[in-house]
Structures are given as C-alpha cells and as structure tokens.
Amino acid sequence: MMSYRQFLFILSGLLAYGGLDQLGLAQAPTKTPPAASSGSASKYHGREWIKPPPEGLFPEEGTQDVEDAAIYEVVASKKYVATDRDLKSQNHVKLMHDDAVYFTGHYFRCPRGKTPYLVRAVFGHGGTGRYSVRRFGRKLLVEHGSLGRSDAANKSALVVNLDFEPEALHTLVRIAE
C-alpha cells in the first residue's frame, strides 16, 4: 500500500511534468502568478520574489535537475531568519555547514566537493506540492508546483548543495486548479 507521502511525491511529479494532462485528470491549465510590479501592493507575501527566467534560458538540452538529495527546505521555525534577514536583499547566500544545519535540522548532509547555499524559493500551496531545482551552467531555476484554487505565492527558502556558485537565480510557482 502506498503511503500518503509517496502519493504526494508521485502527484507532484505528475504536476511538474504535465502528467495529469496525459492521464486526462487535469481540470484547468496551470497558472503562474505574475511577478509584482514595482510599487504594487501585492496581497501575496512572496509575489515579489517570483522571477521567471527569460524565454529559452533553460533549454531542454543542457539543463540538468539538481538531485532531490541536495535540496533541503528551511524548517518553519527558521523561515523568518532566512527570508527576512539573510535573503532580504540578495537571492542566495553561501553557508557554512553549521549554518545549513541550523536552517534545515540535524539530518543535513553535504557531500565533499559541494557547498551549501541558502536560496530564495516561493511556494503556492505547500501541502500539495513540491520543489524542483534545475541548473543551466551556473544559473538556477527554483520551481514549486502544487494544487489549489488560487494564485498564492509565499516566501520560503531552500538550502541547496552545489558544486558552483550561482550567477543567477530564477523562481517560478505553478498551481494546477
């Protein structure tokens, strides 16, 4: 029997790769909340962090998924420190190992040859979605896909183990209704 966590993982994978359309289960097209314009009073706390990549920046050929084992969500009790202090004016921060443990928990591991980075992330509906991180050269795309009935956008942060320092960070939120 499949666990609830396994079900969510499979469902989020289907969302991320358009599998619901192929199965005939999609009810509406995926919506991406627009980035906030300067000076706008957004009702969504994370909208100003949405930074879609320019068309063609992450081509199919040459773009690589960052493995799930290298991606850690910042725990809820440390989110404010990450989003409102460390990432307030920059989109990523190089971390020391102890800092990464502080943000993620005692289970954090970073293999030799990689460095942990705290990076901006935005999510729609956390309970029904998952993050994926892709790279093209030294550019990162942090994307969250979820199910829901709105174009919610919430600030969050990830710790990602990388063998390079990012030169650009892009973020997307996709919500299937």
N, C-alpha and C positions, 0 to 999 in steps of 0.2 A: 504494500500500500504506500502511496506517495504521501510525504509529509506536506504540511501547508507551506513550509519554506521552499521545498522543492517545486511545488506548484507555482509559487510566486516567481521563482527563478526562471522556470520554463515560460511562464506567461510574459515576463518582462523581456525575455529573449525573443519571443514571437513579436512583441511590440517593436523592439529595436530593429528588427529585420523585416518588418512588413508581413509576417507570417499569418496574422489574423485575416488579412485580405485573401490570402491564398486558401485559407480554410473556410472562407465565407462567414467569418464571425465578426468582422469589423462593422460597426454600426454607423460610424461617421468618420470623415477624414481627420487625420491627426492635425492638431493646431499647435502652432508655436507662438507664444505670446510675443508681441513686438517689443523691441528694446525701448526703454523710456527715452523720450526726447529731453534735451536739457531744459531744466526748469519746470518740467511737468510734475504734477502732484500725483504720483502713482499710488494706487491703493494696494499694490503688491510690493512687499518689502524687498524682494530680490530682483525686480524687473530691471533696475539699473545695472545689474551685473550680467544680464544677458548680452552676449557679444557674439552674434553669429559670424562664422567665417565668410569671407567673400567667396562668391561662386567659383568653384574649381580649385580652391586652396587645398582641399583634402581629396585628391583624385583616388579612384579605386586602386589603381596601380601605384604602389609605393607607400600607401597609407597602411600603418600597422596598428593592431589593437594592443593596448597595454594589458598584460595579463591580469586577471582578477586578483591573483595573489599579491600583486604590487599595489593594490588600491585599498585604502582604509578610510572609512568615514570617521570624521571627528565626532566624538561622543557628545551627547546633548549638553552635559554639564560644562563642556569646554567650548561650545559653539560660539558664545559671545566673545570670548578672548580671541578666537580665530577670526571671526567675521568683522567685529567692530574695533579690534585693536590691530592685529597683525596684518590683516588683508584689507584694511580700510582704504588705503591709498595705493596699494600695489596688488597685482593679481597672483603673485606667487612669492614664497619665501623659502630659502634653503634652511633646513633644520638640522640640528644635532640629534643624535639617536635618542637622548633623554627627552628632548622636546617632542619628538614623534610619539614616544611612549605616553607622555603627558596628554597629548591630544587624542590618542586612539585607545590606549589601555595597555595592560601588561603583555598582551598577546602579540604586539607589534614586532615584526621581524624585517630586517633589511639585509639582503644578501651582499656579500663582498663585491665591490665594484659598482655599487649603486648608492645613491644619496636620496634621503627623504626630502620631499618638497611639500610644503603646505600650499594648496592651490584653491582658488575660488571655485565654487560649484553652486548651481542653482537647481532646486527640485520643484516639481509640481505637487504631486501627492505622494508622499514618502511611503505610505503603507502599501501602495500598489505598484511601485516602480523600482527601478534600479539605475545605477550609474554605469556608464561605459566611458572609457578614456581611449582616445586614438591619437596617434602621432604621425606627422609627416615631416621628416627631417627633425628640426628642433621646435616645431610648432605642435601644440597640444589642443585637442578638442575634448572638452568635458561635457558629456550629454546625459540628461536624465529623461527616461521615458516612463510614463505612468498612465493609469486610467483615472478618469474623473470627469466632472461636469463643468469645469471652469478652466480659465487660463491662468491658474495660480502660479506664482513664482516666489520662491522662498530662498533667502541666502543660506548657504551652508559652506562647508569646506571639506576637502579630502586631503589625506596625506598619500602621496604617490611616490614610490621608489623609482628613480630614473637613473640612467647612465649618461645623462646630459643635462645641461641647464636649459630650461625652456626659453626661447626667444620671443614667443608669442603664445597667448592663451585665449582660446575661444570657448564660449559656453552656449549651450542650447537646452531648451526644455521642450519636450514633445508630450502632448497629452491626447490620448485617444478617448473620445467620448462614446 
